[in-house]
Amino acid sequence: MERTLDYKGRWRNHTVAFRVSDEEAKLLNDLVALSGLTKQDYITRRLLCRDVVVQGNPRVYKALKNQMAAIYEELKRLETLSPDNDELLYTLQVIAITLDGLKGEDE
């Protein structure tokens, strides 16, 4: 097994794997993109109940723009939001929190 050092100089030589549904995979990928972290770092921080602090950078802004465009298209398609749109509503909430936090950096 390949041994790799993380950013704190620790060896990361254990693999943790699990299965998710298509919907969970999409939501996870969206949240990772919005965080600006690698998927490994995002999942590790969430599993260990550590804060995910988003640092504004071009990749995060692009992810926010793409997510907002996708949400806009979905909202145009829907006449009313229903309980079936939990993932969409959760993603929208994460985007709002992220944008609010990024706005706070400029002030």
Phi, psi and omega in degrees: 000138181286137179258135182225141176270139174269185184294344177259009178080017179266147176283129176248089183239015176250138178253133176239125182228149177204161182261147175223161177284170177301318180295317178295321179297317179296314179298315179299314180297322177296315181294322177297314180299320180289337181279333184081003180264169170286160179299318180300312181294320180298309182297317180299314180297318180293318181294327181267013178057038176261152179293144172257106181261119183275126174260122181296127175206170183304325180295319180292316179298320178296317178298318178297316180298314180296318179294318179296321178296317179295318179294319178300315179297319180293319180293325176297325182287329184268138174275319177221148177280138179237169179300344180288353184255032182301318181296317179298314180295321179294316178298318178299320179296316179297319179297316180298317179295317180296313179298320179298319179293320179292323178298323180295334179291330183281338185280000000 
